[in-house]
């Protein structure tokens, strides 16, 4: 099983949305036995909190119910060992992860949208902005989930 960790700053907006969308794509393709998805933050100040209510409302409205189970947590040293792929939402998070990551695991850490083949764009932090920022983030996650899963599975998408 391939284990994927989505990472943003506080694990209450971007990474829970990205996790829920990717989990949905995994389930849509019937690949739950092959891919596991989790999320974390580089900052643990929201430990145990649910995803931001705006993120939850939008994700659930589009059918991504897995976001309701997400609880914020900070990344741990063990995560670098446990996960096969660690995807950062922006370059600041990526640099933080790269500094913290043991040399043996640095190849696991990537920029999310770049790993999806969408260039070096970042997933912007919507926390302090209007709802449109959350809509943009969810759209980017939807755009990236298929290509990320394709790359993980190393094959064309599976159909149910």
C-alpha positions, 0 to 999 in steps of 0.5 A: 500500500502506498501511503500519502501525506498532504501537508499545509501550514496548520492542517485545517484548510488546504491539506484536509481538502486535498486529503478528502478529494484524493481519498474520494478519487481513490474510492471512485477507482476502487483502489482503497487497498492500494492507496492510503491518504492522511494530512498534517501541518508544519505547525501544530497549533490547531492540534485536534481541531476539525477542518475550517468550517468553510472548507468543510461546507464546500467539500461536503457540498461537492461530495467529499465527506471524508473531510468531516473526519479530518483532525489537525495534527503537526507532522512528526519525525515518524511521518517521514519514515511512515509515508511514501509520498509527502506533498506540500501545498506551497513552497514555504511548507516544502522548504520546512519539510525539506529542512526537517526531513532525514536525508534518507527520505528527502525524495518523498517530499514534493510540491503538490501541484508540481507532482501532479504535473501542473507546474510549480504553482502553489495552493494558496492559503485561503484562511484569512480571505473570503470563501472564493479562496476556499473554492479556488483551493478545492478546484485545484485539489480536484484538478490535481487528484487524478494526475497524482493518483495516476502517477502513484499507481503508475498506470492509466486510471482504473474504472469501477 
